[in-house]
Amino acid sequence: MSEYRASGVYLRDRIARLAEMATAEDNRTAESATRAFFTTLVERLADSFEPEAAALYNRAFAQLIQASRKDPRARLLDGELERFGLSGEEDLIARAEKLLQISGLPKPINASRAVKRVIVLSRVTLGADVAITSVIIERLKQSFPDAEIVLVGGTKAPELFGGDPRIRFKEISYRRAGTTIERLLAWIDLLGCVRELTQDLTRGEYLIVDPDSRLTQLGLLPVERVVTSRRTHPVVDDLASEACEYLYFPSREYGGGTSLSLSELTSLWLDESVGEAPPTHPRLSLKSHDIEAARELVNRMRRDPRPIVAINFGVGENQLKRIGGGFEASLVARLVQQGAYIVLDKGAGEDEMRRADAVIAEATRIEREGRLVRAVEIDEARLAATGAEELNADILVWNGRIGMLAGLIAESDLYIGYDSAGQHIAAALGVKCIDVFAGFSSSRMLERWRPAGPAETLIIAVDTLQGAGNANELIEEVGRRASEMLRRGQMRSCK
């Protein structure tokens, strides 16, 4: 990356070596190289939100795909790409570049009466599905009131959107911790899913919307139908003519030069693609049983009118998003001493759970009003077993599903967390949030991933890449800002 930015020279041999390791038969080697490629290179390029970075992504990823096609385990990948007429790297790159030249549905839009099914691809990560995919779904529900909306994604999406009867779900497994071959083969499953959903429909009766999904590796892999040309092998339809059935949101390039969030840009892109409408915002549709269970649980903990602060310290395996120096435990302790109840998500994976245990151990050593702070951990089994008994706790530790966590956030007065899914969930639910944003690769990344919603949101940027961020000063700032936001909320409630 440094060489490319300094001289414009693309070090092809470095990508070739990385691709060789990423497709190694030894899983430890393959997983390590895959992690390096995606986390250190691909995600940094995507989060730059610059056309040049997007072009470099296309070039490097096309080379990786081509190298993977030679692996016997990827023969289905190779065969399907050949069916689409994509024989080499340049074909993949040319197709990706051509997507940027297509702007929405043909005008005027008469498709609202003809479209029977709209297929929306998940962004895979929950935060992006809230910030971007939910905006798309909300607008398409308005633009195509008689169409069935199908969200193709992982198992957790129904927990955030399953309360909406307009949405149907098709599960596609994408292993974010898997090898390169495993991640690419998710596209094969996607093709099967799309073909199943469109087999009974003709052109104009369905619409596929790709919000720069990881399922298509940010638009590099096609999902359009294949037709036979005058040549001797099948090729993909000319993309300009496919515009009526395939919409691609170029989230990394769209709105360049603006400081708008991805949610705001998605709404503007939809104006161009399916017709102008009032701004569309992120929206969740939680299942009723999660809403009711979360409300009951919070009521069992809340013995007085003290505010409730929901906290999540998950970083999605990106440790650069973390603040060290005892920040997490000290922040929770400070908020409890300031008089807040805490809803703490225990997180996912051994590392996050271990850190949550350290936070709990530290917080329960302090006293408040002459007694030790008490924490109670609740999981799915205990939730069902404890009935309606009062929870004599200052800290409620949730160890379970994202849908229930979202319900608990909805019952809170404030949300605090690192850059992850939590702040987007809070914003979409209308809950105030403080986003401690560390590990960002560019100022544009801060602007794009700003949570969007009807309630007050605050980003506290910490440049951990440059070694900045004093934990004690940050605890002071977050604690002070939290008190101010909660106080403003109480003043409005009194009015």
ZAMARGU-4260 file (C-alpha; in steps of 0.2 Angstrom, whole numbers, plus 5000, padded with zeros to 4 digits):
<rodrens>
0) 5000/5000/5000 | 5014/5012/5004 | 5023/5009/4988 | 5007/5011/4978 | 5003/5027/4986
5) 5021/5034/4984 | 5024/5029/4966 | 5009/5021/4959 | 5018/5004/4957 | 5007/4989/4960
10) 5018/4975/4969 | 5010/4961/4960 | 5022/4948/4967 | 5018/4953/4985 | 4999/4949/4982
15) 5004/4933/4973 | 5014/4927/4988 | 5000/4932/5000 | 4987/4923/4989 | 4998/4907/4988
20) 4998/4907/5007 | 4979/4911/5009 | 4975/4896/4998 | 4988/4884/5007 | 4981/4867/5012
25) 4987/4870/5030 | 4973/4878/5038 | 4983/4888/5050 | 4993/4896/5036 | 4978/4899/5026
30) 4968/4907/5040 | 4983/4918/5045 | 4986/4924/5027 | 4967/4927/5025 | 4966/4937/5040
35) 4981/4948/5034 | 4974/4950/5017 | 4956/4955/5023 | 4960/4964/5039 | 4976/4973/5035
40) 4973/4976/5016 | 4955/4974/5011 | 4947/4982/5026 | 4959/4997/5026 | 4956/5000/5007
45) 4937/4999/5009 | 4937/5011/5024 | 4947/5024/5015 | 4932/5028/5005 | 4942/5034/4990
50) 4940/5030/4972 | 4959/5026/4971 | 4958/5014/4985 | 4942/5005/4978 | 4952/5003/4962
55) 4967/4995/4971 | 4955/4984/4980 | 4947/4978/4964 | 4965/4974/4957 | 4971/4965/4972
60) 4955/4955/4975 | 4954/4950/4957 | 4971/4943/4958 | 4967/4934/4974 | 4951/4927/4965
65) 4961/4921/4950 | 4974/4912/4961 | 4960/4904/4971 | 4952/4897/4955 | 4967/4886/4952
70) 4964/4877/4968 | 4954/4860/4966 | 4943/4865/4981 | 4937/4880/4971 | 4932/4871/4955
75) 4914/4877/4957 | 4920/4895/4959 | 4930/4893/4943 | 4916/4885/4933 | 4903/4898/4938
80) 4914/4912/4933 | 4917/4904/4916 | 4899/4903/4914 | 4898/4922/4917 | 4911/4924/4904
85) 4924/4930/4917 | 4939/4921/4912 | 4953/4932/4920 | 4957/4946/4932 | 4954/4959/4919
90) 4936/4953/4916 | 4932/4954/4934 | 4940/4972/4935 | 4931/4978/4919 | 4914/4972/4926
95) 4917/4980/4943 | 4921/4997/4934 | 4906/4996/4923 | 4895/4994/4938 | 4899/5012/4943
100) 4893/5018/4926 | 4875/5012/4929 | 4863/5023/4938 | 4847/5016/4944 | 4831/5010/4936
105) 4825/5016/4920 | 4814/5031/4921 | 4799/5033/4923 | 4797/5019/4935 | 4783/5008/4931
110) 4791/4993/4939 | 4782/4996/4956 | 4767/4986/4949 | 4777/4973/4940 | 4791/4968/4953
115) 4785/4953/4963 | 4801/4950/4973 | 4815/4961/4979 | 4831/4952/4984 | 4842/4962/4996
120) 4859/4955/4999 | 4866/4957/5017 | 4882/4967/5021 | 4886/4952/5032 | 4891/4963/5047
125) 4877/4968/5058 | 4882/4986/5060 | 4882/4989/5041 | 4866/4980/5039 | 4858/4992/5051
130) 4867/5008/5044 | 4864/5003/5026 | 4854/4988/5022 | 4839/4993/5033 | 4838/5010/5024
135) 4837/5000/5008 | 4824/4989/5014 | 4813/5003/5021 | 4814/5013/5005 | 4810/4997/4994
140) 4795/4993/5005 | 4788/5010/4999 | 4794/5009/4981 | 4787/4992/4979 | 4772/4990/4990
145) 4766/4974/4983 | 4783/4965/4981 | 4790/4952/4993 | 4806/4958/5001 | 4819/4944/5004
150) 4834/4948/5014 | 4848/4936/5010 | 4861/4935/5025 | 4866/4927/5041 | 4857/4919/5055
155) 4857/4935/5066 | 4848/4946/5054 | 4830/4940/5058 | 4833/4945/5076 | 4835/4963/5071
160) 4822/4963/5057 | 4811/4948/5060 | 4797/4959/5068 | 4793/4965/5051 | 4780/4954/5042
165) 4785/4961/5025 | 4803/4954/5026 | 4807/4935/5022 | 4824/4928/5026 | 4836/4916/5016
170) 4851/4911/5026 | 4868/4911/5018 | 4883/4906/5029 | 4898/4918/5027 | 4913/4913/5038
175) 4921/4929/5043 | 4935/4919/5052 | 4936/4906/5038 | 4950/4904/5025 | 4949/4913/5008
180) 4942/4898/4999 | 4928/4896/5012 | 4924/4914/5010 | 4924/4914/4991 | 4913/4898/4991
185) 4899/4908/5000 | 4896/4916/4983 | 4891/4898/4976 | 4878/4897/4989 | 4872/4914/4985
190) 4870/4910/4967 | 4860/4895/4971 | 4849/4905/4983 | 4846/4919/4969 | 4842/4906/4956
195) 4830/4898/4967 | 4821/4915/4971 | 4820/4920/4953 | 4817/4904/4944 | 4798/4907/4943
200) 4800/4925/4938 | 4804/4934/4922 | 4814/4949/4919 | 4806/4964/4927 | 4797/4954/4940
205) 4812/4953/4952 | 4825/4965/4958 | 4842/4961/4966 | 4850/4975/4977 | 4868/4973/4981
210) 4874/4986/4995 | 4892/4982/4992 | 4890/4965/5000 | 4904/4954/5006 | 4894/4940/4998
215) 4899/4947/4981 | 4915/4953/4988 | 4910/4971/4986 | 4903/4969/4968 | 4917/4959/4960
220) 4907/4943/4959 | 4891/4943/4949 | 4873/4937/4953 | 4865/4942/4937 | 4857/4929/4926
225) 4867/4921/4912 | 4862/4922/4894 | 4869/4914/4878 | 4877/4926/4866 | 4881/4924/4848
230) 4898/4918/4854 | 4902/4900/4858 | 4900/4902/4877 | 4888/4910/4889 | 4891/4928/4895
235) 4883/4939/4907 | 4870/4951/4900 | 4877/4968/4896 | 4876/4977/4913 | 4867/4992/4906
240) 4852/4982/4901 | 4853/4973/4918 | 4850/4989/4927 | 4831/4985/4928 | 4835/4969/4939
245) 4851/4972/4947 | 4856/4988/4958 | 4873/4990/4965 | 4877/5003/4979 | 4895/5009/4977
250) 4896/5013/4995 | 4915/5017/4995 | 4914/5029/4980 | 4897/5037/4981 | 4896/5054/4988
255) 4915/5057/4987 | 4919/5074/4994 | 4905/5075/5006 | 4905/5072/5025 | 4888/5063/5025
260) 4886/5046/5034 | 4883/5030/5025 | 4865/5030/5030 | 4863/5047/5023 | 4872/5042/5007
265) 4861/5027/5005 | 4845/5037/5006 | 4852/5049/4992 | 4857/5034/4981 | 4840/5027/4983
270) 4833/5044/4977 | 4843/5042/4961 | 4840/5023/4959 | 4821/5021/4963 | 4814/5038/4964
275) 4815/5053/4976 | 4806/5052/4993 | 4808/5060/5010 | 4825/5054/5018 | 4825/5036/5024
280) 4833/5032/5040 | 4839/5016/5048 | 4826/5005/5056 | 4825/4989/5066 | 4810/4978/5068
285) 4813/4967/5084 | 4803/4952/5088 | 4789/4956/5100 | 4795/4942/5113 | 4812/4950/5113
290) 4805/4968/5116 | 4794/4961/5130 | 4807/4950/5138 | 4820/4965/5138 | 4807/4977/5146
295) 4803/4964/5160 | 4821/4961/5163 | 4825/4980/5165 | 4810/4983/5176 | 4816/4969/5187
300) 4833/4977/5189 | 4827/4995/5191 | 4822/4999/5209 | 4823/5018/5207 | 4823/5031/5193
305) 4842/5030/5191 | 4847/5030/5172 | 4851/5014/5163 | 4867/5014/5152 | 4870/5000/5140
310) 4888/4996/5136 | 4896/4984/5124 | 4915/4983/5122 | 4916/4971/5107 | 4928/4975/5093
315) 4925/4961/5080 | 4942/4954/5082 | 4950/4971/5078 | 4960/4975/5093 | 4965/4992/5086
320) 4947/4998/5091 | 4951/4994/5109 | 4957/5007/5122 | 4969/4999/5134 | 4975/5005/5151
325) 4960/4999/5161 | 4948/5010/5152 | 4934/4998/5151 | 4933/4993/5170 | 4937/5011/5176
330) 4923/5018/5165 | 4910/5005/5171 | 4915/5009/5189 | 4914/5028/5186 | 4896/5026/5178
335) 4890/5016/5193 | 4897/5028/5205 | 4889/5042/5196 | 4872/5033/5199 | 4869/5023/5184
340) 4862/5006/5182 | 4873/4996/5169 | 4867/4984/5156 | 4884/4976/5150 | 4884/4964/5135
345) 4897/4950/5138 | 4901/4949/5120 | 4906/4935/5108 | 4921/4924/5109 | 4933/4920/5123
350) 4943/4936/5122 | 4928/4947/5124 | 4920/4937/5138 | 4937/4936/5147 | 4938/4955/5146
355) 4920/4957/5152 | 4924/4946/5167 | 4938/4957/5171 | 4927/4973/5170 | 4914/4964/5181
360) 4927/4959/5194 | 4934/4977/5195 | 4917/4985/5196 | 4910/4973/5210 | 4925/4978/5221
365) 4919/4996/5223 | 4905/5002/5235 | 4890/5013/5232 | 4879/5019/5246 | 4888/5009/5259
370) 4887/4992/5250 | 4897/4983/5237 | 4891/4984/5219 | 4882/4969/5213 | 4882/4961/5196
375) 4870/4948/5190 | 4873/4938/5174 | 4858/4932/5163 | 4858/4920/5149 | 4844/4912/5139
380) 4842/4898/5152 | 4842/4909/5167 | 4831/4921/5159 | 4818/4907/5158 | 4821/4900/5175
385) 4821/4916/5186 | 4803/4921/5182 | 4798/4938/5188 | 4809/4939/5204 | 4817/4956/5207
390) 4835/4957/5202 | 4845/4966/5216 | 4859/4972/5205 | 4868/4987/5199 | 4875/4978/5184
395) 4865/4967/5172 | 4877/4956/5162 | 4868/4949/5146 | 4876/4934/5139 | 4865/4929/5124
400) 4857/4933/5107 | 4859/4950/5098 | 4840/4952/5097 | 4838/4952/5116 | 4853/4964/5117
405) 4845/4976/5105 | 4829/4975/5116 | 4839/4979/5131 | 4847/4994/5122 | 4830/5000/5118
410) 4826/5001/5136 | 4841/5011/5141 | 4844/5029/5142 | 4861/5029/5134 | 4872/5017/5125
415) 4891/5018/5125 | 4903/5007/5115 | 4917/5005/5103 | 4914/5006/5084 | 4904/4990/5081
420) 4886/4986/5078 | 4880/4992/5095 | 4880/5011/5091 | 4870/5008/5075 | 4857/4998/5084
425) 4856/5011/5097 | 4854/5025/5085 | 4841/5016/5074 | 4831/5013/5090 | 4832/5031/5095
430) 4843/5029/5110 | 4857/5041/5113 | 4874/5035/5111 | 4892/5038/5113 | 4903/5030/5100
435) 4922/5028/5106 | 4929/5027/5089 | 4947/5020/5089 | 4957/5012/5075 | 4950/5022/5061
440) 4961/5023/5045 | 4955/5039/5039 | 4945/5054/5044 | 4932/5050/5030 | 4930/5033/5039
445) 4924/5043/5055 | 4911/5052/5044 | 4905/5038/5034 | 4902/5026/5049 | 4894/5039/5060
450) 4878/5032/5068 | 4862/5039/5061 | 4845/5040/5070 | 4833/5052/5079 | 4842/5053/5095
455) 4858/5062/5100 | 4874/5054/5095 | 4892/5058/5099 | 4908/5051/5092 | 4924/5052/5102
460) 4938/5049/5090 | 4954/5041/5097 | 4969/5039/5085 | 4976/5022/5092 | 4985/5019/5075
465) 4996/5034/5081 | 4997/5028/5099 | 4986/5042/5105 | 4973/5041/5118 | 4976/5043/5137
470) 4965/5031/5146 | 4962/5042/5161 | 4958/5057/5151 | 4946/5047/5140 | 4937/5040/5155
475) 4935/5058/5161 | 4928/5064/5145 | 4916/5049/5142 | 4910/5051/5160 | 4907/5069/5158
480) 4899/5068/5141 | 4888/5054/5148 | 4882/5064/5163 | 4878/5079/5151 | 4868/5068/5139
485) 4858/5060/5153 | 4855/5076/5161 | 4848/5084/5145 | 4837/5069/5144 | 4830/5071/5161
490) 4827/5089/5158 | 4816/5085/5143 | 4807/5072/5152 | 4802/5085/5166 | 4796/5097/5153
</rodrens>
